[in-house]
Amino acid sequence: MKKILMLALCASAALASPLLAQARPEETARLRDAALTDTLAWDITEALTTEIGPRKAGSEAEARARDWAVTRLKGLGFANVRIELFDVPYWERGEASAEITAPYPQSLTLTALGNSAATPAKGLKAELIGFDSLAALEGADPAAIRGKIVFVTHRMAATQDGSHYGPVGQIRRIGPSIASKKGAVAILIRSIGTDAHRTPHTGSQDWKDGANPIPALALANPDADQLERVLKRGKPVTIALRVTAKMASKRPSGNVIAEVPGRDPTLPIVVVGGHLDSWDLGTGAIDDATGVAITTAAAKRIMDATQPLRTIRVVWFGSEEIGLFGGADYRERHGQEKHHFLAESDFGADKVWRFQTSVSDAALPAMKPIAAALAPLGIVQGGKNGDASGSDISEIQKLGVPVLALSQDGTRYFDLHHTPDDTLDKVDPVQLRQNVAAWTAMLSVAANDPTDYGPVPPRK
């Protein structure tokens, strides 16, 4: 009897030991497969886009979305649900219109870019000068640009990993500042997108290095095609613009935070999430209602199954679209806390196809059980270690915090990104459930892993 009692005590101690706390592969598989029938992610996405709609950073709608999120997260059973407020600059879109007045009069479909300035009240009219790349604009003589409207075009390729967005997106991010400093009175760009619809893509840009704000607008891609053809006729082209955008006083924004308390509160925590705000043209379904929904649904499944070893913190970041303000505020408040890893969903909701890491070399063996749990969903481990990142989490990642990334198929993402077409009907429920299953599998392994994933060299 004494021997039996000793064996029982040893078994009990082993089960309680953090070093033996990893989720069993069969339990992870059960949770993963059950998540393929998930409805919560769809319910959150549907409700957020229907009951709140567009959630522009700093707006009254974003404030309502925060309160909505608190109620929803508490109702789901999460702990420590709260809002962490911060202020952001607020930009009002107003109205924008444009037309070619010569040589072939016709209207153009376009939208203002973030932080665009207004035209004079009666509008402005000027000659157009075109460039086929950002490099061509950068190399242009200011004398050729001064007093004119600049037009910059490009061709953005649709790719699974969205890799073309980085270099082409520079046209939007810094093109307006370059044009302004060379004396342009306004800038038009071809939308940073891969579609062929008359739905212009908005997006953020900042006035850099003392550039004077000017009207900055994105043409729908068919209208950019049209403008290219007009310019190729070789005749002087005149454009009339009217834009009423303006900067306003600072407004409150904030992050919504909820937690699944872990069994060992002394261990570094897991952070997952997406961003709550959206641009104002659509209802922000793929960017990024699905992101907060996927990560919340996965954390909920872990919470309902069993208490994880580590605390899982779910963050619905505010004001991502206008400059990663939520991520910066999170770093300011929580940068001294110990984080096991970060992970963010902010690339739509099409099927997850790749698992990437940014962990210490010593932690690479611990990635194998995660990769094995994801493989039945058609997910491969790819890229080199160190490539994993995310928009909001990039700020605290700079401190050297490890990151795990589940990459969605981005082939059609930039057809919809920052457009009026970012609406609920574009979300595929089957692929959304695959996302939840992938996140559930990853969390089941990684939130119960006592292995240290860091330290990682600080990211610049």
VOLODO-877590 format. One record per residue: y, x negated, z of N, C-alpha, C in turn. Coordinates in steps of 0.1 Angstrom, whole numbers. Example, Ala and Ser with C-alpha at 12.3 -4.5 7.8 and 13.67 -1.06 7.14 Angstrom:
residues 2
n.yy,n.xx,n.zz,ca.yy,ca.xx,ca.zz,c.yy,c.xx,c.zz
-57,-132,78,-45,-123,78,-33,-132,78
-22,-128,71,-11,-137,71,0,-129,79
end
This chain:
residues 460
n.yy,n.xx,n.zz,ca.yy,ca.xx,ca.zz,c.yy,c.xx,c.zz
-12,-8,0,0,0,0,13,-9,0
12,-19,8,24,-28,9,27,-34,-5
16,-38,-12,17,-44,-26,24,-34,-35
19,-21,-34,25,-11,-43,39,-9,-40
43,-9,-27,57,-7,-24,66,-18,-29
61,-30,-28,68,-42,-33,70,-41,-48
60,-37,-55,61,-36,-70,71,-25,-73
71,-14,-65,81,-3,-68,95,-8,-65
97,-16,-55,110,-21,-52,115,-31,-62
106,-39,-67,110,-48,-77,113,-41,-90
106,-31,-94,109,-23,-106,122,-16,-104
125,-11,-92,138,-4,-90,149,-14,-91
148,-26,-86,158,-36,-87,160,-41,-101
149,-41,-109,151,-45,-123,159,-35,-130
156,-22,-128,163,-12,-135,178,-12,-131
181,-16,-119,195,-16,-115,202,-28,-119
195,-38,-123,202,-51,-127,209,-50,-140
222,-54,-140,230,-54,-152,224,-62,-163
216,-73,-159,211,-81,-169,199,-75,-177
194,-63,-171,183,-56,-178,188,-42,-182
201,-41,-184,207,-28,-186,208,-24,-200
204,-32,-210,205,-28,-224,198,-15,-227
204,-8,-236,198,5,-240,185,1,-248
174,9,-245,162,6,-252,164,11,-267
158,3,-276,159,7,-290,155,21,-294
145,26,-287,140,39,-290,150,50,-285
157,47,-274,168,56,-269,180,56,-278
184,44,-283,195,43,-292,191,50,-305
179,49,-310,175,56,-322,175,71,-320
171,76,-309,172,90,-306,186,95,-306
195,88,-300,209,92,-300,215,91,-314
212,81,-321,217,79,-334,213,91,-343
200,94,-343,195,104,-352,200,118,-348
201,120,-335,207,133,-330,221,135,-335
229,124,-336,243,125,-340,244,129,-355
234,128,-363,234,132,-377,236,147,-378
235,154,-367,237,169,-367,250,172,-359
258,162,-357,271,164,-349,280,174,-355
286,182,-347,297,191,-351,310,189,-345
310,181,-334,323,179,-326,333,172,-335
330,161,-342,340,154,-350,346,163,-360
339,172,-367,345,182,-376,354,191,-368
349,196,-357,357,206,-349,371,200,-345
371,187,-340,383,180,-336,392,179,-349
387,174,-360,395,172,-372,401,185,-377
392,196,-377,397,209,-382,408,214,-373
406,213,-360,415,219,-350,429,211,-350
428,198,-351,440,190,-350,448,192,-363
442,193,-374,449,194,-387,454,209,-389
447,218,-382,451,232,-384,461,236,-373
459,233,-361,467,238,-350,480,229,-348
480,217,-353,491,208,-352,497,205,-366
488,201,-375,492,198,-389,498,184,-389
508,181,-398,513,168,-399,519,163,-386
517,150,-383,521,145,-369,529,132,-371
541,134,-377,550,122,-380,554,115,-367
553,102,-367,557,94,-355,570,98,-349
570,100,-336,583,104,-329,587,118,-331
579,126,-338,583,140,-341,579,149,-329
584,161,-330,580,172,-320,565,175,-322
561,174,-335,547,177,-338,538,166,-332
542,154,-332,534,143,-325,533,146,-310
544,150,-304,544,154,-290,534,165,-287
535,175,-296,525,186,-294,511,181,-295
509,172,-304,495,166,-306,490,159,-294
499,152,-287,495,145,-275,491,155,-264
499,165,-262,495,175,-252,482,182,-256
480,185,-269,468,191,-274,456,182,-271
458,169,-274,447,159,-272,443,158,-257
453,159,-248,450,158,-234,441,170,-230
445,182,-234,437,194,-231,423,193,-237
422,188,-249,409,187,-256,400,177,-249
406,166,-246,397,155,-240,393,159,-225
402,165,-218,398,170,-205,387,180,-206
388,189,-215,378,199,-217,365,194,-221
364,182,-228,352,176,-232,346,168,-220
353,167,-209,347,160,-197,351,146,-196
360,141,-203,364,127,-202,372,125,-189
372,113,-183,379,110,-171,392,103,-174
401,103,-164,413,95,-164,421,97,-177
422,110,-181,429,113,-193,444,113,-190
452,106,-198,466,105,-196,474,101,-209
487,103,-208,496,99,-219,504,87,-214
505,77,-222,514,65,-219,525,65,-230
537,69,-225,548,71,-234,556,58,-238
562,57,-249,571,47,-253,580,53,-264
591,46,-266,601,51,-276,599,44,-290
602,51,-300,602,45,-314,614,49,-322
618,41,-331,629,45,-340,624,57,-349
633,67,-351,629,79,-358,637,80,-371
629,82,-382,635,83,-395,632,97,-401
642,103,-406,641,116,-412,640,115,-427
630,121,-433,627,120,-447,638,127,-456
642,138,-452,652,146,-460,646,150,-473
654,150,-484,650,153,-497,652,142,-507
644,142,-517,646,131,-528,643,137,-541
651,134,-551,649,138,-565,654,127,-574
649,127,-586,652,117,-596,650,123,-610
658,118,-619,656,121,-633,661,110,-642
654,109,-653,659,100,-664,670,108,-671
682,102,-672,693,109,-679,695,103,-693
690,91,-696,690,86,-709,679,75,-710
673,73,-721,675,79,-734,667,93,-736
658,96,-727,649,107,-728,650,116,-715
659,124,-714,661,132,-701,649,139,-697
645,137,-684,634,144,-678,634,141,-663
628,150,-655,627,147,-641,615,138,-638
615,132,-626,604,124,-621,600,129,-607
587,128,-605,581,132,-592,580,119,-583
586,120,-571,586,108,-562,588,113,-548
587,103,-539,590,106,-524,596,93,-518
604,95,-508,610,84,-501,600,76,-493
602,63,-493,594,54,-484,600,54,-470
592,51,-460,597,50,-446,609,41,-445
619,46,-438,632,38,-435,641,37,-447
638,45,-458,647,45,-469,661,50,-465
671,44,-471,685,49,-470,687,60,-479
699,67,-477,703,78,-486,712,73,-497
713,81,-507,723,79,-517,736,84,-512
747,82,-519,759,90,-516,756,105,-517
764,113,-511,761,127,-510,759,133,-524
767,129,-534,766,134,-547,755,127,-556
748,117,-549,738,110,-556,743,97,-563
735,90,-570,740,78,-577,733,78,-591
739,71,-600,734,69,-613,735,55,-617
725,49,-622,725,35,-626,715,31,-636
717,20,-643,707,15,-652,695,10,-645
683,12,-652,670,8,-646,666,-6,-651
661,-14,-643,654,-27,-647,640,-27,-642
630,-30,-650,616,-30,-647,610,-43,-645
600,-44,-636,592,-56,-633,578,-52,-632
569,-60,-637,555,-57,-637,547,-62,-625
554,-68,-616,548,-74,-604,559,-77,-593
554,-79,-581,564,-83,-570,568,-98,-573
560,-106,-579,563,-120,-582,574,-120,-592
574,-111,-602,584,-111,-612,598,-107,-606
597,-97,-597,610,-94,-590,615,-105,-582
606,-112,-574,610,-123,-566,617,-134,-575
612,-136,-587,617,-147,-595,629,-143,-603
633,-131,-603,644,-126,-611,658,-132,-607
667,-133,-616,680,-137,-614,688,-126,-608
694,-127,-596,702,-116,-590,712,-111,-599
717,-118,-608,728,-113,-617,722,-103,-626
709,-103,-629,703,-93,-638,700,-80,-631
700,-81,-617,696,-69,-609,709,-62,-603
719,-70,-600,730,-65,-593,736,-52,-599
737,-41,-591,742,-28,-595,732,-19,-602
720,-24,-603,710,-16,-610,699,-10,-601
691,-1,-606,679,4,-599,667,-4,-604
660,-9,-594,648,-17,-597,636,-8,-598
627,-11,-607,614,-4,-608,603,-15,-608
594,-14,-599,583,-24,-598,570,-16,-600
562,-20,-610,549,-14,-612,537,-23,-609
525,-18,-610,513,-26,-607,501,-18,-612
489,-24,-610,477,-16,-612,468,-19,-599
466,-9,-591,458,-10,-579,443,-6,-582
434,-15,-579,420,-12,-582,413,-5,-570
405,5,-574,397,12,-563,385,3,-560
383,-1,-547,373,-9,-542,366,-4,-530
354,-7,-528,347,-2,-516,353,-6,-503
358,-19,-503,363,-24,-490,379,-23,-490
385,-17,-500,399,-15,-500,407,-28,-500
401,-39,-505,407,-52,-504,420,-53,-513
422,-45,-523,433,-46,-532,446,-41,-525
444,-33,-514,456,-28,-507,465,-38,-501
459,-49,-496,467,-59,-489,477,-66,-499
473,-72,-510,482,-78,-519,491,-68,-526
486,-57,-531,494,-47,-538,504,-40,-529
500,-38,-516,508,-31,-507,521,-39,-503
521,-52,-506,533,-60,-504,545,-55,-512
542,-48,-524,553,-43,-532,561,-32,-524
553,-24,-516,560,-14,-508,566,-21,-495
559,-30,-489,563,-35,-476,576,-44,-477
576,-52,-487,588,-62,-488,596,-60,-501
591,-53,-511,598,-51,-523,612,-46,-521
614,-35,-513,627,-30,-511,637,-40,-505
633,-48,-496,642,-59,-490,645,-69,-501
636,-73,-509,639,-83,-520,649,-77,-530
647,-64,-534,656,-58,-543,670,-57,-537
671,-53,-525,684,-51,-518,691,-64,-518
684,-75,-514,691,-88,-513,695,-94,-526
689,-89,-537,693,-93,-550,704,-84,-556
708,-74,-548,720,-66,-553,716,-53,-559
704,-49,-558,700,-36,-564,706,-24,-556
709,-13,-562,714,-1,-555,703,8,-551
691,6,-556,679,14,-552,667,8,-558
655,12,-553,643,7,-558,633,18,-559
626,18,-571,615,27,-573,602,18,-574
591,22,-568,579,15,-570,568,25,-575
558,20,-582,546,28,-585,539,30,-572
535,42,-569,528,45,-556,517,35,-553
515,31,-541,504,22,-537,492,31,-536
485,34,-547,474,43,-547,466,41,-560
454,47,-560,445,46,-571,442,59,-579
450,69,-576,448,82,-582,456,83,-595
454,94,-602,462,97,-614,468,111,-612
472,115,-600,478,128,-598,493,127,-595
500,138,-597,514,138,-594,517,140,-580
511,132,-571,512,133,-557,516,119,-552
529,116,-550,533,103,-546,528,99,-532
527,86,-531,522,80,-518,534,74,-510
536,79,-498,547,74,-490,541,62,-482
548,56,-473,543,45,-465,555,38,-459
552,29,-449,562,22,-442,567,10,-448
580,7,-447,585,-6,-450,597,-9,-441
600,-21,-439,611,-25,-430,621,-33,-438
634,-32,-434,644,-41,-440,644,-54,-433
640,-64,-441,637,-78,-436,649,-88,-439
650,-97,-430,659,-109,-432,673,-104,-435
678,-94,-428,692,-89,-430,694,-81,-442
684,-76,-449,686,-68,-461,693,-55,-458
702,-51,-466,710,-39,-464,701,-27,-469
699,-17,-461,691,-5,-465,697,1,-478
688,4,-487,691,11,-500,681,22,-501
683,32,-510,672,41,-513,660,35,-518
648,38,-512,635,32,-516,625,43,-518
620,44,-530,611,56,-533,599,52,-540
588,60,-539,576,58,-546,574,69,-556
571,65,-569,568,74,-579,554,78,-579
551,91,-582,537,95,-585,532,86,-596
519,82,-596,514,73,-606,516,78,-621
513,90,-624,516,94,-638,531,93,-642
540,95,-632,554,93,-635,558,78,-637
551,70,-629,553,55,-631,548,51,-645
536,57,-649,532,55,-663,542,59,-673
548,71,-671,558,76,-680,570,67,-681
574,62,-669,586,53,-669,583,40,-676
571,35,-675,567,23,-682,568,25,-697
563,37,-702,564,39,-716,578,40,-721
586,47,-713,601,48,-717,607,34,-718
604,26,-708,610,12,-709,605,4,-721
593,6,-725,587,-1,-736,594,3,-749
601,14,-750,608,18,-762,620,9,-765
624,1,-754,634,-9,-757,648,-4,-756
651,8,-752,664,13,-751,669,13,-736
682,12,-734,686,12,-720,682,25,-713
677,24,-701,673,36,-693,682,38,-681
687,50,-680,695,54,-669,688,64,-660
689,62,-647,683,71,-637,693,76,-628
692,89,-625,700,96,-615,692,99,-603
696,95,-591,689,97,-578,697,105,-568
690,113,-560,697,119,-549,687,119,-537
691,112,-526,682,110,-515,690,113,-502
684,121,-493,691,124,-481,685,118,-468
676,109,-470,669,103,-458,679,96,-449
675,95,-436,684,88,-427,677,84,-414
682,74,-407,677,70,-394,684,79,-384
676,82,-373,682,90,-362,680,82,-349
683,88,-338,682,81,-325,667,80,-322
664,71,-313,650,69,-309,644,82,-303
631,83,-305,623,94,-300,611,90,-292
606,98,-283,594,94,-276,581,95,-285
572,86,-283,559,86,-289,550,82,-277
537,80,-280,528,76,-269,513,76,-273
506,69,-265,491,68,-267,485,78,-257
474,84,-262,466,93,-253,453,85,-250
450,84,-237,439,76,-233,429,84,-224
416,82,-227,406,89,-219,394,79,-217
386,82,-207,376,72,-204,362,78,-200
352,70,-203,338,73,-198,336,62,-188
336,65,-175,335,54,-165,321,48,-166
320,35,-165,308,28,-166,301,26,-152
289,22,-152,282,20,-139,287,8,-132
292,-2,-139,298,-14,-132,313,-15,-136
322,-11,-128,336,-11,-131,342,-25,-131
334,-35,-127,339,-49,-127,338,-56,-140
330,-50,-149,327,-56,-162,339,-53,-172
341,-62,-182,351,-59,-192,348,-46,-199
358,-39,-203,356,-25,-209,355,-25,-224
351,-14,-229,350,-12,-244,362,-3,-248
369,-6,-258,380,2,-263,376,7,-278
376,20,-280,375,26,-293,385,36,-296
388,39,-308,398,50,-311,403,49,-325
414,56,-327,421,57,-340,435,61,-337
443,65,-347,457,68,-344,459,83,-346
467,89,-337,470,103,-336,481,107,-346
490,98,-349,501,102,-358,497,102,-372
505,108,-381,502,108,-395,515,108,-403
515,106,-416,526,109,-424,528,124,-425
540,128,-430,543,142,-430,541,149,-443
535,143,-453,533,149,-466,521,158,-466
510,153,-460,497,161,-458,495,164,-444
483,168,-440,480,171,-426,473,160,-419
472,148,-425,466,136,-419,452,138,-415
444,144,-424,430,146,-421,422,133,-422
423,126,-433,415,113,-434,423,102,-427
436,103,-425,444,93,-420,453,98,-409
448,100,-396,436,95,-392,429,105,-382
430,118,-385,424,128,-376,409,125,-375
402,121,-387,388,118,-386,385,106,-378
394,96,-377,392,84,-369,391,87,-354
401,95,-349,400,98,-335,389,108,-332
385,116,-342,374,126,-340,361,118,-340
358,109,-349,346,102,-349,343,94,-337
353,86,-332,351,78,-320,350,86,-308
357,97,-307,356,106,-295,343,113,-295
338,117,-306,325,124,-307,314,114,-303
315,102,-307,304,92,-304,305,89,-289
317,87,-283,318,84,-269,313,96,-261
316,108,-265,311,120,-258,295,120,-258
289,116,-269,274,116,-270,269,105,-260
275,94,-259,271,84,-249,272,89,-235
284,96,-232,287,101,-219,276,112,-215
273,120,-224,264,131,-221,249,126,-220
246,115,-226,232,110,-225,229,103,-212
238,94,-208,236,87,-195,249,78,-193
251,75,-181,263,67,-178,261,53,-183
270,48,-192,269,35,-198,271,24,-187
267,12,-191,269,1,-182,284,-2,-180
291,-2,-192,305,-5,-192,314,7,-194
326,7,-189,335,18,-192,339,18,-207
339,30,-213,343,32,-226,357,38,-226
367,32,-231,380,38,-231,383,42,-246
386,55,-247,390,61,-260,405,62,-261
411,56,-271,426,56,-273,429,63,-286
438,73,-285,444,79,-296,458,73,-297
459,63,-306,472,56,-306,483,64,-313
495,62,-308,507,69,-314,514,59,-323
521,65,-333,531,58,-341,525,45,-348
513,47,-353,507,36,-361,514,34,-374
517,46,-381,521,46,-395,535,38,-396
543,38,-386,557,33,-388,558,18,-383
546,13,-379,547,-1,-375,539,-5,-363
527,1,-360,518,-3,-350,524,-2,-336
533,7,-334,539,8,-321,529,11,-309
520,20,-312,510,23,-302,501,11,-298
497,3,-308,490,-9,-305,497,-19,-297
510,-20,-301,519,-30,-293,521,-26,-279
523,-12,-277,524,-8,-263,511,-9,-255
500,-7,-261,487,-9,-254,486,-23,-250
489,-32,-259,488,-47,-256,497,-50,-244
509,-45,-244,519,-47,-233,514,-42,-220
508,-31,-220,503,-25,-207,490,-30,-202
481,-33,-212,467,-36,-208,462,-49,-213
471,-58,-218,467,-71,-223,461,-80,-212
463,-77,-199,458,-86,-189,444,-81,-184
440,-69,-189,427,-64,-185,416,-71,-193
404,-70,-188,393,-77,-195,386,-67,-205
385,-70,-217,380,-62,-227,367,-68,-233
356,-60,-233,344,-65,-239,345,-66,-254
350,-55,-261,353,-56,-275,362,-44,-278
368,-44,-290,376,-33,-295,370,-29,-308
372,-16,-312,367,-10,-324,376,2,-328
380,3,-341,388,13,-345,383,19,-358
385,33,-359,382,40,-371,395,44,-378
398,38,-389,411,42,-396,410,39,-411
399,44,-417,398,42,-431,390,54,-437
394,66,-433,388,78,-438,375,81,-431
367,89,-438,355,94,-431,343,94,-441
344,86,-452,333,85,-461,323,75,-454
311,74,-460,300,68,-454,302,54,-449
299,51,-437,299,37,-432,288,29,-439
292,17,-445,283,9,-453,282,-5,-448
291,-9,-439,290,-23,-435,294,-25,-420
288,-34,-413,291,-38,-399,296,-52,-399
308,-54,-393,314,-67,-393,317,-71,-378
319,-84,-376,321,-88,-362,332,-99,-361
338,-99,-350,347,-110,-346,344,-114,-332
334,-122,-330,329,-125,-316,327,-140,-315
324,-145,-303,321,-159,-302,308,-162,-309
306,-175,-312,294,-179,-319,282,-177,-309
284,-178,-296,274,-176,-286,269,-162,-286
278,-153,-290,275,-138,-289,268,-133,-302
267,-142,-312,261,-137,-325,247,-131,-323
238,-138,-315,225,-132,-314,225,-117,-308
235,-114,-300,237,-101,-295,241,-91,-305
245,-95,-317,248,-86,-328,236,-81,-335
225,-88,-334,213,-84,-341,208,-70,-337
207,-67,-324,203,-53,-320,212,-42,-326
225,-45,-326,234,-35,-332,231,-33,-347
230,-44,-354,227,-44,-368,214,-36,-371
204,-39,-362,191,-32,-364,192,-17,-362
201,-13,-352,203,1,-349,210,8,-361
218,1,-368,226,6,-379,219,7,-392
209,-2,-394,202,-4,-407,196,9,-412
190,18,-404,184,30,-409,195,40,-415
208,37,-412,218,46,-418,223,40,-431
217,29,-436,221,23,-448,233,13,-446
235,8,-434,246,0,-431,241,-15,-430
248,-24,-437,244,-38,-437,254,-46,-429
250,-57,-424,259,-66,-417,265,-76,-427
278,-76,-429,284,-84,-440,296,-91,-436
302,-99,-445,314,-107,-442,311,-118,-432
320,-127,-430,318,-137,-421,323,-133,-407
317,-139,-397,322,-136,-383,336,-140,-382
344,-131,-376,359,-134,-375,367,-125,-384
360,-118,-394,368,-110,-403,371,-96,-397
364,-91,-387,366,-78,-382,380,-76,-376
386,-65,-379,399,-61,-373,401,-46,-374
413,-42,-371,417,-28,-373,433,-28,-371
439,-16,-375,453,-16,-375,459,-16,-361
457,-6,-352,463,-6,-339,457,-17,-330
444,-20,-331,438,-30,-322,442,-44,-326
448,-46,-338,452,-59,-342,462,-66,-332
470,-58,-325,479,-63,-316,473,-70,-304
464,-63,-298,457,-69,-286,446,-79,-291
441,-78,-303,432,-87,-308,438,-101,-309
451,-102,-310,458,-115,-311,456,-123,-298
452,-116,-287,450,-123,-275,436,-129,-274
428,-127,-285,415,-133,-285,404,-124,-281
407,-110,-281,397,-101,-277,387,-98,-289
374,-98,-286,364,-96,-296,366,-82,-303
361,-81,-316,362,-69,-323,349,-66,-331
345,-54,-331,334,-49,-339,340,-39,-349
335,-39,-361,341,-30,-371,330,-23,-379
331,-10,-381,322,-2,-390,331,2,-402
327,-3,-413,336,-1,-425,331,11,-433
340,20,-435,337,32,-444,339,28,-458
332,35,-467,334,33,-482,348,38,-485
356,28,-490,370,31,-493,373,34,-508
362,37,-516,364,38,-530,374,49,-534
374,60,-527,384,71,-530,395,72,-520
395,63,-510,405,64,-499,419,64,-504
422,55,-513,436,53,-518,439,63,-529
430,72,-532,434,84,-540,442,93,-532
440,93,-518,445,103,-509,455,98,-499
455,85,-497,462,78,-486,477,81,-487
483,86,-476,498,89,-475,503,98,-486
495,108,-490,499,118,-500,498,132,-495
504,142,-502,502,156,-498,487,160,-499
479,152,-506,465,156,-507,456,152,-495
462,145,-485,454,142,-473,453,154,-464
443,162,-468,441,175,-461,426,177,-458
423,187,-450,409,188,-445,398,190,-455
402,196,-466,391,198,-477,386,186,-483
393,174,-481,388,162,-486,378,155,-477
376,160,-465,366,155,-456,352,160,-459
343,151,-462,329,155,-464,321,156,-451
317,168,-447,310,169,-434,298,160,-432
290,159,-443,278,151,-442,281,136,-439
291,131,-447,295,117,-444,302,115,-431
309,125,-426,315,125,-413,305,123,-402
294,131,-404,283,130,-394,276,116,-394
275,110,-406,269,97,-406,278,87,-399
291,89,-400,300,80,-392,298,82,-377
296,94,-372,294,96,-358,281,90,-354
271,91,-362,258,85,-359,259,69,-358
267,63,-367,269,49,-367,276,45,-354
287,52,-351,294,48,-339,286,50,-326
278,61,-326,269,64,-315,259,52,-313
253,48,-324,244,37,-323,250,24,-318
262,21,-324,269,9,-319,272,9,-305
278,20,-300,281,21,-286,269,21,-277
259,28,-281,247,28,-273,242,14,-269
242,5,-279,238,-9,-277,249,-17,-270
261,-17,-276,272,-26,-272,278,-23,-258
279,-10,-255,285,-6,-242,275,-8,-231
262,-11,-234,252,-13,-224,247,-28,-224
255,-36,-231,251,-50,-233,258,-59,-222
251,-66,-213,258,-74,-204,263,-87,-210
259,-90,-222,264,-103,-229,279,-103,-230
285,-115,-228,299,-117,-231,300,-119,-246
309,-111,-253,311,-112,-267,322,-123,-270
330,-127,-260,341,-136,-262,337,-149,-255
347,-159,-254,360,-157,-260,361,-160,-275
371,-154,-281,373,-156,-295,387,-163,-297
388,-172,-306,401,-179,-308,412,-168,-311
423,-169,-304,434,-159,-307,437,-157,-321
438,-145,-326,441,-142,-340,456,-142,-342
460,-149,-353,475,-150,-355,480,-137,-363
end
